[in-house]
Amino acid sequence: MDFLSLLLMDFVKQLQSPTLGFLIGGMIIAALGSELVIPESICTIIVFMLLTKIGLTGGIAIRNSNLMDMVLPALFAIVVGVLVVFIARYTLAKLPKVRTVDAIATGGLFGAVSGSTMAAALTLLEEEKIPYEAWAGALYPFMDIPALVTAIVVANIYLNQKKRRVENEYPSKQPVAAGDYPDQQEYPRTRQEYLSQQQDPADNRVKIWPIIEESLRGPALSAMLLGLALGLFTQPESVYKSFYDPAFRGLLSILMLVMGMEAWSRIGELRKVAQWYVVYSVLAPFVHGLIAFGLGLIAHYTMGFSLGGVVVLAVIASSSSDISGPPTLRAGIPSANPSAYIGASTAVGTPVAIGLCIPFFIGLAQAIGG
């Protein structure tokens, strides 16, 4: 009972933090019809500065630490990123009115990482004076890239298999009525049209490196990897202490306000798709986070990984990509419906991850740590 009481008290306390307050405030003013608009260019600069700061922190820490300490947490991050996609493939995809390709794309987005959610978690850990490895933010790409690559590969394998089945089952020349044709958005209406669009089988193979390259060139990972490299190979401590560190919390509060407004505006998109996406978006962040939390505890008890680091691992697993993930999936799985995976992520998944999962996992860590 003491454990549950402590967990509940910490959870309520975290909901009152400034970081989460700005997120909730953004949703409230958007619901009230506020015409407040923060230009996209400003948001882009804010995201760049936040992720560069996280990268600098990680780079400086890695330069001064034992790389072997990162091996197990990084391995667990990869495992979670891949696993999340398969969870969506074999749960969400089996629900009524959910297209398999949309479910896989949703899994990819939820397996990828939100830099803003991670930044919020790091801020709250510092406010609670919970120690964590400064390099914990560098776990970002170890989960983000495998999730996106896995989603695109799995989706393309599924679509190629379905095309082969259609090729075998289609009458040679007879057109098929639109209502009789499964997933009509993805295929031509006759076998002849279908065959005319086919390329050499070798062209249907999923190429892994272009997906990785696209992810690495995305704005979120680019900013963070830039900061990581600068922290590793230069001496950025002076600019870090005088500029990036003091500005971090203020910039994050603005971004949380924007994300709250964006989340509310995206709710309408969920009306266009199966309501199971709402259920998934509420439950998935907790399920993914608990899997990562459990793996993090293994690293905690075997390698001395801090409980704060366990929270970071759980939070990035709870998050869903809000910057680099959507354009990568649009390009890699063009037949998937963006209203499904982006609406589920932005309108429900992100607020749940920031507003509920962060305080939950911080409270869980505090309760375990006594």
C-alpha positions as a printed NumPy array, in Angstrom:
array([[  0.   ,   0.   ,   0.   ],
       [  2.879,   2.378,   0.828],
       [  4.361,   1.707,  -2.607],
       [  1.088,   2.575,  -4.387],
       [  0.53 ,   5.667,  -2.237],
       [  4.029,   6.935,  -2.95 ],
       [  3.581,   6.253,  -6.666],
       [  0.252,   8.129,  -6.735],
       [  1.635,  11.111,  -4.807],
       [  4.64 ,  11.416,  -7.115],
       [  2.391,  11.087, -10.142],
       [  0.116,  13.933,  -9.031],
       [  3.131,  16.059,  -8.134],
       [  4.639,  15.654, -11.601],
       [  1.385,  16.753, -13.236],
       [  1.831,  20.131, -11.524],
       [  5.254,  20.772, -13.044],
       [  5.736,  23.783, -15.376],
       [  6.71 ,  21.562, -18.301],
       [  3.47 ,  19.573, -18.229],
       [  1.514,  22.705, -17.32 ],
       [  2.436,  24.339, -20.628],
       [  1.356,  21.23 , -22.546],
       [ -2.032,  21.159, -20.824],
       [ -2.347,  24.927, -21.218],
       [ -1.781,  24.647, -24.962],
       [ -4.557,  22.075, -25.272],
       [ -6.931,  24.225, -23.203],
       [ -6.445,  27.448, -25.184],
       [ -6.771,  25.518, -28.451],
       [-10.029,  23.978, -27.214],
       [-11.29 ,  27.466, -26.34 ],
       [-10.628,  28.638, -29.889],
       [ -7.594,  30.816, -29.268],
       [ -6.04 ,  32.348, -32.38 ],
       [ -2.542,  32.255, -30.92 ],
       [ -0.059,  31.139, -33.597],
       [  3.636,  30.486, -33.067],
       [  5.42 ,  30.468, -36.44 ],
       [  6.778,  27.162, -37.655],
       [ 10.226,  28.695, -38.149],
       [ 10.437,  29.529, -34.446],
       [  9.453,  25.973, -33.519],
       [ 12.139,  24.624, -35.855],
       [ 14.795,  26.772, -34.158],
       [ 13.587,  25.708, -30.706],
       [ 13.709,  22.008, -31.596],
       [ 17.192,  22.436, -33.067],
       [ 18.474,  24.137, -29.91 ],
       [ 16.888,  21.625, -27.541],
       [ 18.231,  18.582, -29.365],
       [ 21.641,  20.183, -29.876],
       [ 21.811,  20.782, -26.134],
       [ 20.884,  17.141, -25.438],
       [ 23.521,  16.022, -27.936],
       [ 26.17 ,  18.282, -26.371],
       [ 25.323,  16.911, -22.927],
       [ 25.636,  13.339, -24.17 ],
       [ 28.834,  13.986, -26.123],
       [ 30.58 ,  15.63 , -23.182],
       [ 29.466,  12.8  , -20.902],
       [ 30.563,  10.037, -23.299],
       [ 33.962,  11.694, -23.67 ],
       [ 34.419,  11.462, -19.923],
       [ 32.879,   8.039, -19.286],
       [ 33.356,   4.349, -19.983],
       [ 31.725,   3.381, -23.281],
       [ 31.084,  -0.129, -21.979],
       [ 28.467,   1.338, -19.639],
       [ 26.361,   2.219, -22.686],
       [ 26.397,  -1.191, -24.345],
       [ 23.517,  -2.894, -22.527],
       [ 21.158,   0.133, -22.437],
       [ 21.851,   0.773, -26.141],
       [ 21.137,  -2.888, -26.955],
       [ 17.87 ,  -2.725, -25.005],
       [ 16.924,   0.467, -26.871],
       [ 17.376,  -1.353, -30.192],
       [ 15.317,  -4.318, -28.967],
       [ 12.444,  -2.09 , -27.839],
       [ 12.434,  -0.099, -31.1  ],
       [ 12.068,  -3.284, -33.149],
       [  9.637,  -4.956, -30.749],
       [  7.193,  -2.031, -30.757],
       [  6.659,  -2.404, -34.509],
       [  5.838,  -6.107, -34.191],
       [  3.483,  -5.418, -31.28 ],
       [  1.478,  -3.102, -33.54 ],
       [  1.694,  -5.572, -36.445],
       [  0.127,  -8.385, -34.422],
       [ -2.269,  -6.439, -32.167],
       [ -3.47 ,  -3.184, -33.737],
       [ -3.509,  -4.72 , -37.23 ],
       [ -5.876,  -7.473, -36.056],
       [ -8.549,  -5.044, -34.84 ],
       [-11.687,  -4.253, -36.885],
       [-11.417,  -1.606, -39.632],
       [ -7.644,  -1.204, -39.158],
       [ -5.584,  -1.655, -42.332],
       [ -2.448,  -3.694, -41.751],
       [ -0.167,  -1.209, -43.5  ],
       [ -1.56 ,   1.647, -41.365],
       [ -0.99 ,  -0.394, -38.209],
       [  2.634,  -1.08 , -39.161],
       [  3.242,   2.613, -39.867],
       [  1.666,   3.492, -36.517],
       [  3.957,   1.009, -34.798],
       [  6.942,   2.575, -36.537],
       [  5.987,   6.056, -35.37 ],
       [  5.398,   4.863, -31.792],
       [  8.658,   2.938, -31.831],
       [ 10.571,   6.009, -32.998],
       [ 11.5  ,   8.698, -30.49 ],
       [ 10.169,  12.165, -29.73 ],
       [ 13.018,  14.541, -28.923],
       [ 10.651,  16.952, -27.186],
       [  9.242,  14.213, -24.947],
       [ 12.763,  13.147, -24.038],
       [ 13.7  ,  16.774, -23.303],
       [ 10.673,  17.096, -21.015],
       [ 11.681,  13.926, -19.146],
       [ 15.25 ,  15.143, -18.638],
       [ 13.957,  18.463, -17.295],
       [ 11.623,  16.772, -14.82 ],
       [ 14.391,  14.431, -13.646],
       [ 16.564,  17.45 , -12.916],
       [ 13.716,  19.209, -11.098],
       [ 13.252,  16.126,  -8.928],
       [ 17.051,  15.888,  -8.425],
       [ 17.015,  12.298,  -9.715],
       [ 20.498,  11.453, -11.047],
       [ 20.848,   9.962, -14.509],
       [ 23.693,   9.34 , -16.922],
       [ 24.323,  12.46 , -19.013],
       [ 24.744,  10.187, -22.035],
       [ 21.245,   8.726, -21.596],
       [ 19.916,  11.097, -24.258],
       [ 22.296,   9.461, -26.736],
       [ 20.084,   6.334, -26.599],
       [ 17.71 ,   8.227, -28.933],
       [ 19.07 ,   6.961, -32.294],
       [ 19.491,   3.391, -31.008],
       [ 15.705,   3.145, -30.675],
       [ 14.569,   5.615, -33.329],
       [ 16.361,   4.273, -36.411],
       [ 15.666,   0.524, -35.817],
       [ 11.958,   1.279, -35.307],
       [ 11.613,   3.241, -38.554],
       [ 13.698,   0.744, -40.544],
       [ 11.739,  -2.209, -39.15 ],
       [  8.367,  -0.581, -39.911],
       [  9.297,   0.2  , -43.517],
       [ 10.801,  -3.252, -44.102],
       [  7.84 ,  -5.096, -42.535],
       [  5.317,  -2.946, -44.446],
       [  7.052,  -3.529, -47.772],
       [  7.308,  -7.275, -47.162],
       [  3.591,  -7.349, -46.355],
       [  2.656,  -5.301, -49.449],
       [  4.848,  -7.393, -51.76 ],
       [  3.319, -10.608, -50.43 ],
       [ -0.154,  -9.197, -50.943],
       [  0.672,  -8.14 , -54.493],
       [  1.818, -11.66 , -55.294],
       [ -1.428, -13.07 , -53.924],
       [ -3.426, -10.618, -56.032],
       [ -1.402, -11.573, -59.113],
       [ -2.243, -15.244, -58.564],
       [ -5.93 , -14.682, -57.808],
       [ -6.83 , -11.988, -60.355],
       [ -8.674, -12.978, -63.551],
       [ -6.425, -12.275, -66.535],
       [ -8.458,  -9.448, -68.142],
       [-11.683,  -8.999, -66.256],
       [-11.929,  -5.725, -64.304],
       [-12.862,  -6.   , -60.681],
       [-15.582,  -3.905, -59.09 ],
       [-14.178,  -1.393, -56.663],
       [-16.149,  -2.817, -53.783],
       [-14.838,  -6.335, -54.422],
       [-11.205,  -5.338, -54.518],
       [ -9.32 ,  -5.453, -51.212],
       [ -7.351,  -2.344, -50.191],
       [ -8.287,  -0.662, -53.491],
       [ -6.104,   2.371, -52.741],
       [ -3.011,   0.23 , -53.066],
       [ -3.646,  -1.646, -56.323],
       [ -4.777,  -1.129, -59.964],
       [ -8.245,  -2.308, -60.928],
       [ -7.312,  -5.048, -63.416],
       [ -4.629,  -7.691, -63.55 ],
       [ -3.377,  -6.252, -66.833],
       [ -2.909,  -2.822, -65.241],
       [ -1.299,  -4.453, -62.257],
       [  1.225,  -6.395, -64.314],
       [  2.078,  -3.33 , -66.385],
       [  3.125,  -1.548, -63.211],
       [  5.361,  -4.333, -61.96 ],
       [  9.102,  -3.997, -62.038],
       [ 11.827,  -6.573, -61.891],
       [ 11.551,  -8.598, -58.631],
       [ 14.929,  -7.257, -57.561],
       [ 13.452,  -3.736, -57.572],
       [ 10.88 ,  -4.788, -54.969],
       [ 13.536,  -5.595, -52.403],
       [ 13.605,  -3.213, -49.487],
       [ 16.885,  -1.319, -49.388],
       [ 17.92 ,  -0.759, -45.769],
       [ 20.652,   1.846, -46.129],
       [ 18.479,   4.549, -47.822],
       [ 16.058,   4.285, -44.893],
       [ 18.875,   4.708, -42.376],
       [ 20.326,   7.56 , -44.409],
       [ 16.946,   9.314, -44.539],
       [ 16.571,   8.986, -40.77 ],
       [ 20.071,  10.303, -40.111],
       [ 19.428,  13.3  , -42.331],
       [ 16.147,  14.121, -40.579],
       [ 16.207,  17.414, -38.656],
       [ 15.817,  15.853, -35.21 ],
       [ 18.607,  13.288, -35.449],
       [ 20.838,  15.684, -37.396],
       [ 20.663,  18.271, -34.619],
       [ 21.264,  15.747, -31.888],
       [ 24.096,  13.954, -33.675],
       [ 25.714,  17.322, -34.417],
       [ 25.638,  18.168, -30.712],
       [ 26.924,  14.694, -29.872],
       [ 29.877,  15.062, -32.259],
       [ 30.7  ,  18.556, -30.977],
       [ 30.591,  17.317, -27.397],
       [ 32.862,  14.388, -28.244],
       [ 35.481,  16.049, -30.405],
       [ 35.547,  19.708, -29.328],
       [ 35.498,  21.646, -26.053],
       [ 32.019,  23.277, -26.085],
       [ 31.672,  23.663, -22.309],
       [ 31.771,  27.476, -22.32 ],
       [ 28.975,  27.987, -24.866],
       [ 27.077,  25.097, -23.295],
       [ 27.09 ,  26.687, -19.818],
       [ 26.488,  30.255, -20.952],
       [ 23.818,  29.678, -23.6  ],
       [ 22.35 ,  26.207, -24.184],
       [ 21.887,  25.13 , -20.585],
       [ 20.212,  28.34 , -19.252],
       [ 17.884,  28.615, -22.27 ],
       [ 16.797,  24.965, -22.199],
       [ 13.796,  25.15 , -19.838],
       [ 12.329,  28.32 , -21.31 ],
       [ 12.524,  27.008, -24.858],
       [ 11.044,  23.681, -23.784],
       [  8.037,  25.438, -22.202],
       [  7.274,  27.195, -25.514],
       [  7.557,  23.912, -27.401],
       [  5.217,  22.193, -24.931],
       [  2.659,  24.961, -25.478],
       [  2.868,  24.463, -29.245],
       [  2.598,  20.687, -28.896],
       [ -0.501,  21.033, -26.748],
       [ -2.173,  23.222, -29.371],
       [ -1.086,  20.847, -32.142],
       [ -2.412,  17.845, -30.25 ],
       [ -5.853,  19.399, -29.94 ],
       [ -5.955,  20.36 , -33.61 ],
       [ -5.129,  16.783, -34.631],
       [ -8.005,  15.202, -32.728],
       [-10.3  ,  15.739, -35.717],
       [ -8.072,  13.517, -37.85 ],
       [ -8.838,  10.525, -35.657],
       [-12.495,  10.756, -36.678],
       [-11.426,   9.694, -40.174],
       [-10.009,   6.364, -39.015],
       [-11.02 ,   3.444, -36.79 ],
       [-11.527,   4.437, -33.167],
       [ -9.253,   1.565, -32.155],
       [ -6.397,   3.986, -32.828],
       [ -7.499,   6.002, -29.801],
       [ -7.431,   2.91 , -27.601],
       [ -4.021,   1.95 , -28.95 ],
       [ -2.649,   5.477, -28.48 ],
       [ -3.642,   5.513, -24.811],
       [ -2.404,   2.02 , -23.932],
       [  0.671,   1.672, -26.161],
       [  2.848,   4.334, -24.455],
       [  2.424,   2.588, -21.105],
       [  2.987,  -0.906, -22.543],
       [  6.088,   0.13 , -24.485],
       [  7.407,   2.108, -21.53 ],
       [  6.903,  -0.758, -19.09 ],
       [  8.79 ,  -3.133, -21.404],
       [ 11.687,  -0.663, -21.579],
       [ 11.499,  -0.003, -17.842],
       [ 11.782,  -3.724, -17.139],
       [ 14.785,  -4.072, -19.45 ],
       [ 16.296,  -0.958, -17.881],
       [ 15.996,  -2.536, -14.439],
       [ 18.036,  -5.482, -15.716],
       [ 20.78 ,  -3.018, -16.706],
       [ 20.331,  -1.275, -13.345],
       [ 20.896,  -4.419, -11.293],
       [ 23.625,  -5.901, -13.497],
       [ 25.549,  -2.885, -14.835],
       [ 24.751,  -0.123, -12.344],
       [ 22.573,   1.818, -14.809],
       [ 20.912,   4.55 , -12.744],
       [ 17.176,   4.592, -12.045],
       [ 17.082,   7.983, -13.726],
       [ 18.566,   6.345, -16.82 ],
       [ 15.907,   3.627, -16.579],
       [ 13.264,   6.389, -16.63 ],
       [ 14.848,   7.949, -19.727],
       [ 14.811,   4.575, -21.516],
       [ 11.161,   4.038, -20.54 ],
       [ 10.127,   7.537, -21.624],
       [ 11.733,   7.367, -25.057],
       [  9.968,   4.014, -25.517],
       [  6.677,   5.67 , -24.491],
       [  7.156,   8.539, -26.906],
       [  6.309,   8.659, -30.592],
       [  8.286,  10.608, -33.157],
       [  6.891,  14.071, -33.89 ],
       [  9.597,  15.46 , -36.197],
       [ 11.648,  12.994, -38.245],
       [  9.308,   9.988, -38.102],
       [  6.3  ,  11.256, -40.138],
       [  8.239,  12.342, -43.266],
       [ 10.346,   9.16 , -43.16 ],
       [  7.233,   6.98 , -43.027],
       [  5.464,   9.025, -45.695],
       [  8.359,   8.317, -48.037],
       [  8.923,   4.691, -46.97 ],
       [  5.268,   3.568, -46.736],
       [  3.392,   5.89 , -49.129],
       [  0.253,   3.72 , -49.124],
       [ -0.247,   4.166, -45.356],
       [ -2.794,   6.749, -44.22 ],
       [ -1.045,   9.667, -42.418],
       [ -4.291,  10.577, -40.649],
       [ -4.076,   7.225, -38.884],
       [ -0.503,   7.174, -37.638],
       [  0.141,  10.93 , -37.266],
       [ -3.291,  11.611, -35.778],
       [ -2.893,   8.771, -33.279],
       [  0.568,   9.964, -32.299],
       [  0.106,  13.724, -32.076],
       [ -3.457,  13.925, -30.805],
       [ -3.277,  11.176, -28.186],
       [  0.09 ,   9.425, -27.961],
       [  2.249,  12.494, -27.284],
       [  0.01 ,  14.029, -24.575],
       [ -0.234,  10.614, -22.896],
       [  3.544,  10.125, -23.036],
       [  4.373,  13.582, -21.671],
       [  1.447,  14.173, -19.343],
       [  1.001,  10.673, -17.922],
       [  3.934,   8.378, -18.721],
       [  6.719,  10.724, -17.583],
       [  5.251,  11.279, -14.094],
       [  4.275,   7.616, -13.9  ],
       [  7.759,   6.285, -14.607],
       [  9.454,   8.904, -12.421],
       [  7.106,   7.94 ,  -9.589],
       [  7.755,   4.252, -10.247],
       [ 11.515,   4.78 , -10.093],
       [ 11.233,   6.8  ,  -6.883],
       [  9.051,   4.129,  -5.317],
       [ 11.527,   1.387,  -6.264],
       [ 14.481,   3.431,  -5.105],
       [ 12.822,   4.103,  -1.784]])
